[in-house]
Amino acid sequence: MNASIVWFRDDLRVADNPALAAATAEGEVMALYVLDEVSPGIRPLGGAAKWWLHHALTDLRNELDNLGIPLILRRGPGEHAVAGLINELAADTIYWNRRYGGPERDIDAAVKSHALESGVHAESFQASLLHEPWTVTTGAGNPYQVFTPFWRTVSAHDFRAPLEAPTAGRGFTGMVPDSDILESWALLPVAPDWANGLRENWSPTAAAGQQLLEDFLEEAVGEYAEARDRPDRSGTSRLSPYLRWGQLSPFQVWAALADKRRGNELAGSPGPAVFASELGWREFCWHQLFHHPDLATSNLRPQFDNFPWRSSGQDPQAKEHLSAWQQGATGIPLVDAGQRELWHTGTMHNRVRMVTASFLIKNLGFDWRLGEQWFWDTLVDADAASNPANWQWVAGSGADAAPYFRIFNPLTQAKKFDPSGAYVHRWVPEFLLPHYPEPIVDLQESRRAALESYASSKS
């Protein structure tokens, strides 16, 4: 019997995996994951993402082992790796769940073309978005540029129920092809090993993501509308890395939330609806990337193409300021706390992300792409859509963006959302000591300069 191949990508789970479900319904299955960082347009992963990927693949292999399905690891151009395994197995079918970035879609199209030319059935499925980007348009047939009408349209639709994990007994009985050894990919930091904080704060398994979802819906979703803005509280779901790597699907989250909302204990609470809208923002970002594959490198609003961003190339002070921002040494307590949280845990509270991004762009005057790249390298949940879309939102250059003249005051934000100083004191314990540095820029003066630059660019 010829095997079916399931090509895993950002869907590292066995439950609610349409490609895996289709393959196991037919017969023997071989699983494949390709680490492709060399195909044209493919963006290499950041360091924190590589750490998560190593552990997620270990977890996936264990889950597949329970089903008798081998996981083959290959490194290199995705098109070549997939074609090679098809030939080695003489496979007659290959399944995968769809991706939405431009270069990724090009690779998938090439694989499908090769498969069809070889007489191999290739089929893809919807698994990571609640609604396909090409099916959600305005009345004029254009992509949405504003979130509220976008989410009103998308959330009005019914979504499919999550699929159960396959049962054992549909595994693979033939000769297993050669596989890379995961450790040979060197995804984990060694010299130095900077991942202690990641290990302390995360368990990168699908089961851990499912447990976090259950705990959040049981304990915190009712207060989410207000608590999500408080970095001094445990008011967020912490699900973003599990969604980013596909260890949880949005269908699983949506169905669990719907089940919770059917009870009476949350009646009148805005928390569930606000949490649902956060899934909506994730969808909105991915729809933006689908229509604008260069989201991480190009302004969605062309008026920002000639903006006088500050350069760190030849200016020693600019280099110092950028480094101070990255290291959490700006002298602005909330900004420094966020950057240190990021470095230690691989994540940052969303309210603080907005504040620290605003400070980099508008108080320090740097191009949003420098911040986006730093987050790409240090966030465990950095994905190709939400990361650049959120940075463009703060910069004012993106879809439904905050206007450029909206400049977060980090001192005011700290008083409002960290009133006791618990968050700042946790990450910047020297804040009240005499040697805590003075701010590297004056907030009011830098705000005035930012507004002048914006006015100049408009004229």
Secondary structure as the mmCIF struct_conf table of DSSP 4:
data_model
#
loop_
_struct_conf.conf_type_id
_struct_conf.id
_struct_conf.beg_label_comp_id
_struct_conf.beg_label_asym_id
_struct_conf.beg_label_seq_id
_struct_conf.end_label_comp_id
_struct_conf.end_label_asym_id
_struct_conf.end_label_seq_id
HELX_LH_PP_P HELX_LH_PP_P1 ASN A 2 ALA A 3
STRN STRN1 SER A 4 PHE A 8
BEND BEND1 ARG A 9 ASP A 10
BEND BEND2 VAL A 14 VAL A 14
TURN_TY1_P TURN_TY1_P1 ALA A 15 ASP A 16
HELX_RH_AL_P HELX_RH_AL_P1 PRO A 18 THR A 24
TURN_TY1_P TURN_TY1_P2 ALA A 25 GLU A 26
BEND BEND3 GLY A 27 GLY A 27
STRN STRN2 VAL A 29 LEU A 35
BEND BEND4 SER A 39 SER A 39
TURN_TY1_P TURN_TY1_P3 PRO A 40 GLY A 41
HELX_LH_PP_P HELX_LH_PP_P2 ILE A 42 GLY A 46
HELX_RH_AL_P HELX_RH_AL_P2 GLY A 47 ASP A 65
TURN_TY1_P TURN_TY1_P4 ASN A 66 GLY A 68
STRN STRN3 LEU A 71 ARG A 75
BEND BEND5 GLY A 76 GLY A 76
HELX_RH_AL_P HELX_RH_AL_P3 GLY A 78 LEU A 89
TURN_TY1_P TURN_TY1_P5 ALA A 90 ALA A 90
BEND BEND6 ASP A 92 ASP A 92
STRN STRN4 THR A 93 ASN A 97
BEND BEND7 GLY A 101 GLY A 101
HELX_RH_AL_P HELX_RH_AL_P4 GLY A 102 GLU A 117
TURN_TY1_P TURN_TY1_P6 SER A 118 GLY A 119
STRN STRN5 HIS A 121 PHE A 125
BEND BEND8 SER A 128 SER A 128
BEND BEND9 LEU A 130 HIS A 131
HELX_RH_3T_P HELX_RH_3T_P1 PRO A 133 THR A 135
TURN_TY1_P TURN_TY1_P7 GLY A 139 ALA A 140
BEND BEND10 GLY A 141 GLY A 141
BEND BEND11 VAL A 146 VAL A 146
HELX_RH_AL_P HELX_RH_AL_P5 PHE A 147 SER A 155
TURN_TY1_P TURN_TY1_P8 ALA A 156 ALA A 156
BEND BEND12 HIS A 157 HIS A 157
HELX_LH_PP_P HELX_LH_PP_P3 ARG A 160 THR A 167
BEND BEND13 ALA A 168 GLY A 169
BEND BEND14 GLY A 174 GLY A 174
HELX_LH_PP_P HELX_LH_PP_P4 MET A 175 ASP A 178
HELX_RH_3T_P HELX_RH_3T_P2 LEU A 182 TRP A 185
BEND BEND15 LEU A 188 LEU A 188
TURN_TY1_P TURN_TY1_P9 ALA A 191 PRO A 192
HELX_RH_AL_P HELX_RH_AL_P6 ASN A 196 ASN A 201
BEND BEND16 THR A 205 THR A 205
HELX_RH_AL_P HELX_RH_AL_P7 ALA A 206 GLU A 219
TURN_TY1_P TURN_TY1_P10 ALA A 220 ALA A 220
HELX_RH_3T_P HELX_RH_3T_P3 VAL A 221 GLU A 223
HELX_RH_AL_P HELX_RH_AL_P8 TYR A 224 ALA A 227
TURN_TY1_P TURN_TY1_P11 ARG A 228 ASP A 229
TURN_TY1_P TURN_TY1_P12 PRO A 231 ASP A 232
BEND BEND17 ARG A 233 ARG A 233
BEND BEND18 THR A 236 THR A 236
HELX_RH_AL_P HELX_RH_AL_P9 SER A 240 ARG A 244
TURN_TY1_P TURN_TY1_P13 TRP A 245 GLY A 246
BEND BEND19 GLN A 247 LEU A 248
HELX_RH_AL_P HELX_RH_AL_P10 PRO A 250 ARG A 261
TURN_TY1_P TURN_TY1_P14 ARG A 262 ARG A 262
BEND BEND20 GLY A 263 ASN A 264
TURN_TY1_P TURN_TY1_P15 GLU A 265 GLY A 268
BEND BEND21 PRO A 270 PRO A 270
HELX_RH_AL_P HELX_RH_AL_P11 GLY A 271 HIS A 291
TURN_TY1_P TURN_TY1_P16 PRO A 293 THR A 297
BEND BEND22 SER A 298 SER A 298
BEND BEND23 LEU A 300 ARG A 301
HELX_RH_3T_P HELX_RH_3T_P4 PRO A 302 PHE A 304
TURN_TY1_P TURN_TY1_P17 ASP A 305 ASN A 306
HELX_LH_PP_P HELX_LH_PP_P5 TRP A 309 TRP A 309
STRN STRN6 ARG A 310 ARG A 310
HELX_LH_PP_P HELX_LH_PP_P6 SER A 311 SER A 311
BEND BEND24 SER A 312 GLN A 314
HELX_RH_AL_P HELX_RH_AL_P12 PRO A 316 GLN A 327
TURN_TY1_P TURN_TY1_P18 GLY A 328 GLY A 328
BEND BEND25 THR A 330 GLY A 331
HELX_RH_AL_P HELX_RH_AL_P13 PRO A 333 THR A 345
BEND BEND26 GLY A 346 GLY A 346
HELX_RH_AL_P HELX_RH_AL_P14 ASN A 350 SER A 358
HELX_RH_PI_P HELX_RH_PI_P1 PHE A 359 ASN A 363
BEND BEND27 LEU A 364 LEU A 364
STRN STRN7 PHE A 366 PHE A 366
HELX_RH_AL_P HELX_RH_AL_P15 TRP A 368 THR A 378
TURN_TY1_P TURN_TY1_P19 VAL A 380 ASP A 381
TURN_TY1_P TURN_TY1_P20 ALA A 384 ALA A 385
HELX_RH_AL_P HELX_RH_AL_P16 SER A 386 ALA A 395
TURN_TY1_P TURN_TY1_P21 GLY A 396 GLY A 396
BEND BEND28 GLY A 398 GLY A 398
TURN_TY1_P TURN_TY1_P22 ALA A 399 ASP A 400
HELX_LH_PP_P HELX_LH_PP_P7 ALA A 401 PRO A 403
TURN_TY1_P TURN_TY1_P23 TYR A 404 PHE A 405
HELX_RH_AL_P HELX_RH_AL_P17 PRO A 410 PHE A 417
BEND BEND29 ASP A 418 ASP A 418
TURN_TY1_P TURN_TY1_P24 PRO A 419 SER A 420
HELX_RH_AL_P HELX_RH_AL_P18 ALA A 422 TRP A 427
TURN_TY1_P TURN_TY1_P25 PRO A 429 LEU A 432
BEND BEND30 LEU A 433 LEU A 433
TURN_TY1_P TURN_TY1_P26 PRO A 434 HIS A 435
BEND BEND31 TYR A 436 TYR A 436
HELX_LH_PP_P HELX_LH_PP_P8 PRO A 437 PRO A 439
BEND BEND32 ILE A 440 VAL A 441
HELX_RH_AL_P HELX_RH_AL_P19 LEU A 443 LYS A 458
#
